[in-house]
């Protein structure tokens, strides 16, 4: 009888563990989950993961800073230091040779949250805020899609 009760409790805990999780998307990433949490602030762009399988990916963007920022997805093998910058605007040239502009959300106000869903092919990407000086100020994260 005692062994049966232990097995029942153990099975119940496994079921609870499998069903647990945060419906709001927090906590650990489940297998097959293609959501990436992005935090923007002065002058950082942080992601909760740096690699993901190819396919439809949703970026949950949260501007925790005090300034307006943007979120731009660039496909490129260039290092951040090699990104061509327009001297007049101090912005990365998003359509330069070796860079493919994939998608973006412009104007994420301070304290605002937005989502961007995009179909990503395998490759190397840079996630940036391309407001003047922000990329070279540190608002960039490398991202790999396999």
WOBELKA-V984506 format. One record per pair of residues at least 24 apart in sequence whose C-alpha atoms are under 6 Angstrom apart, sorted by sequence separation. I is the first residue (numbers start at 1). J is the second residue. D is the distance in Angstrom with one decimal. If there is no record, write none. Layout:
BEGIN
I|J|D ; I|J|D
END
This chain:
BEGIN
35|59|5.8 ; 39|63|5.9 ; 40|64|5.8 ; 41|65|3.8 ; 75|99|5.8 ; 122|146|4.7 ; 75|100|5.0 ; 74|100|5.6 ; 74|101|4.8 ; 74|102|5.6 ; 73|102|5.4 ; 73|103|5.5 ; 72|104|4.2 ; 71|104|5.5 ; 71|105|5.2 ; 70|105|5.8 ; 70|106|4.6 ; 70|107|5.3 ; 69|107|5.8 ; 70|108|5.6 ; 69|108|5.2 ; 91|130|5.8 ; 68|108|5.5 ; 68|109|4.3 ; 91|132|4.9 ; 68|110|5.3 ; 90|132|4.9 ; 67|110|5.3 ; 90|133|5.4 ; 66|110|5.0 ; 65|110|5.5 ; 63|110|5.4 ; 64|111|5.4 ; 77|124|5.9 ; 63|111|5.3 ; 76|124|5.9 ; 63|112|5.6 ; 75|124|5.9 ; 76|125|5.5 ; 75|125|4.2 ; 62|113|4.5 ; 74|125|5.4 ; 61|113|5.5 ; 74|126|5.2 ; 61|114|5.2 ; 61|115|5.8 ; 73|127|4.8 ; 60|115|4.8 ; 72|127|5.7 ; 59|115|5.6 ; 72|128|5.2 ; 59|116|5.2 ; 71|128|5.8 ; 58|116|5.6 ; 71|129|5.1 ; 58|117|4.1 ; 70|129|4.9 ; 57|117|5.5 ; 57|118|5.5 ; 56|118|5.5 ; 56|119|4.1 ; 55|119|5.1 ; 55|120|5.3 ; 54|120|5.5 ; 54|121|5.2 ; 54|122|5.5 ; 54|145|5.5 ; 51|143|5.7 ; 53|145|5.4 ; 54|146|5.6 ; 50|143|4.8 ; 51|144|4.6 ; 52|145|5.1 ; 53|146|4.8 ; 44|138|5.4 ; 45|139|4.7 ; 51|145|5.7 ; 43|138|5.4 ; 44|139|4.5 ; 45|140|5.5 ; 43|139|5.4
END
